[in-house]
């Protein structure tokens, strides 16, 4: 939408998503939590954006994207491999990307997650401290019990926050869009 000053808000969608994803990834990296506030703001902005610029069809795509994002991570949450914040975060981004876009983001974030995990493991082994050593030493920390790991003082050594690879995915997608439009 172009205002009287010539400012076209639609041209800034890419940067809004990049900044939102970096902010959430930073907080998740520091605190291992994705706040409900950031999820709600992202979700509502996605609904409003798509409703404003693409009318009823945009709102429908936003809702389908949010549902798809939720459905993609729900099995991981049910198995205890992801937190509820991770599921809600992909759901909120789905409101921006729509069903096909969030599927693409999920695939790119999954690849980024795998690469980051390999780098993280390699770093741990290079320091002579395999990443599963702390888990084996803590009888309460069995796979699938994220709460125990989140509360651990060594959580930075045990967990890779999911919002980080998602942010990598958002950045790659949005930079590709900027280059393609540019």
C-alpha positions in Angstrom: 0.0 0.0 0.0 1.4 3.3 -1.0 0.8 6.2 1.3 1.1 9.9 0.6 4.8 9.8 1.2 5.4 7.2 -1.4 6.3 4.5 1.2 5.3 1.1 -0.2 4.8 -1.2 2.8 4.4 -4.3 0.6 8.1 -4.0 -0.4 9.2 -4.5 3.2 7.6 -7.9 3.9 10.9 -9.6 3.4 12.7 -7.5 6.0 9.8 -7.7 8.5 10.0 -11.5 8.4 13.8 -11.6 8.6 13.8 -9.2 11.6 11.1 -11.2 13.4 12.8 -14.5 12.9 16.2 -13.1 14.0 14.7 -11.6 17.1 12.9 -14.9 18.0 16.0 -16.9 17.2 18.2 -14.7 19.4 15.8 -15.0 22.4 15.5 -18.8 21.9 19.3 -19.1 21.7 19.7 -17.1 24.9 16.8 -18.4 27.0 15.6 -21.6 25.2 12.1 -20.2 25.1 9.9 -18.8 22.4 7.6 -16.4 24.0 3.8 -16.5 23.5 4.0 -12.8 22.9 6.3 -13.1 19.9 4.2 -16.0 18.5 1.0 -14.0 18.9 2.4 -10.9 17.3 3.9 -12.8 14.4 0.6 -14.8 13.9 -1.6 -11.7 14.0 0.7 -9.7 11.7 0.7 -12.6 9.2 -3.1 -12.8 9.2 -3.4 -9.0 8.9 -0.8 -8.8 6.1 -2.3 -11.5 4.0 -5.8 -10.2 4.7 -4.9 -6.7 3.7 -2.8 -7.4 0.6 -4.6 -10.5 -0.6 -8.2 -10.1 0.8 -10.2 -13.2 1.6 -7.9 -15.5 -0.4 -4.9 -14.3 1.5 -6.7 -14.8 4.8 -7.6 -18.4 3.8 -4.0 -19.1 2.8 -2.7 -17.6 6.1 -5.0 -19.9 8.1 -4.1 -23.0 6.0 -0.4 -22.1 6.4 -0.7 -21.8 10.1 -2.5 -25.1 10.3 0.2 -26.7 8.1 3.0 -25.3 10.3 1.3 -26.6 13.4 0.7 -30.1 11.8 4.3 -30.4 10.6 5.8 -30.1 14.1 3.0 -31.7 16.2 4.4 -35.2 15.8 7.8 -34.0 17.1 6.1 -32.4 20.0 4.1 -35.5 20.8 7.3 -37.5 20.8 9.0 -35.1 23.2 11.5 -33.9 20.7 10.3 -30.3 20.3 8.8 -27.7 22.7 5.3 -26.2 22.3 7.0 -22.9 21.5 8.6 -24.5 18.5 5.3 -25.7 17.2 3.6 -22.4 17.8 6.4 -20.5 16.1 6.2 -22.5 12.9 2.4 -22.1 13.1 2.8 -18.3 13.4 5.2 -18.2 10.4 2.7 -20.3 8.5 0.3 -17.3 8.7 2.8 -15.4 6.6 3.9 -18.1 4.2 0.8 -20.1 3.5 0.7 -23.9 3.2 3.2 -24.4 0.4 5.5 -21.7 1.7 5.6 -23.1 5.2 6.3 -26.5 3.8 9.3 -25.0 2.0 10.5 -23.2 5.1 10.2 -26.4 7.1 12.3 -28.3 4.6 15.0 -25.6 4.4 15.0 -25.3 8.2 15.3 -29.1 8.6 18.4 -29.1 6.4 19.8 -26.1 8.3 19.0 -27.9 11.5 20.9 -31.0 10.4 24.0 -28.9 9.3 24.0 -27.0 12.5 23.6 -30.2 14.5 26.6 -31.7 12.7 28.7 -28.6 13.4 27.6 -28.6 17.0 28.5 -32.2 17.5 31.9 -31.7 15.7 32.6 -28.8 18.0 31.8 -30.9 21.1 34.0 -33.8 19.9 36.9 -31.4 19.1 36.8 -30.3 22.8 36.9 -34.0 23.9 33.3 -33.9 25.3 30.8 -35.9 23.3 27.3 -34.2 23.3 25.5 -37.2 24.9 27.9 -37.6 27.8 25.9 -35.2 30.1 22.6 -36.9 29.2 24.1 -40.3 30.1 25.3 -39.0 33.4 21.9 -37.6 34.3 19.5 -40.5 35.1 16.5 -38.2 34.9 17.3 -37.0 31.4 16.0 -39.6 29.0 15.3 -38.8 25.4 12.0 -37.1 25.0 12.1 -35.3 28.4 12.8 -31.8 27.2 11.8 -30.2 30.5 14.6 -31.9 32.3 17.1 -30.7 29.6 15.6 -27.1 29.6 16.1 -26.9 33.4 19.6 -28.2 33.2 22.4 -25.7 33.8 24.2 -27.4 30.9 21.3 -26.9 28.5 23.5 -24.8 26.2 25.7 -27.9 25.7 22.7 -30.2 25.3 20.2 -28.4 23.1 20.1 -26.6 19.8 17.2 -24.1 19.8 14.8 -24.8 16.9 14.2 -21.1 16.1 17.8 -20.8 15.0 17.5 -23.1 11.9 14.1 -21.6 11.2 15.6 -18.2 11.1 18.3 -19.5 8.7 15.5 -20.8 6.5 13.6 -17.5 6.6 16.7 -15.5 5.8 17.6 -17.8 2.8 14.0 -17.6 1.5 13.7 -13.9 1.9 17.1 -13.1 0.4 16.3 -15.2 -2.6 13.0 -13.2 -3.0 14.9 -9.9 -2.7 17.5 -11.0 -5.3 14.7 -12.3 -7.6 12.8 -9.0 -7.3 15.9 -6.8 -7.4 
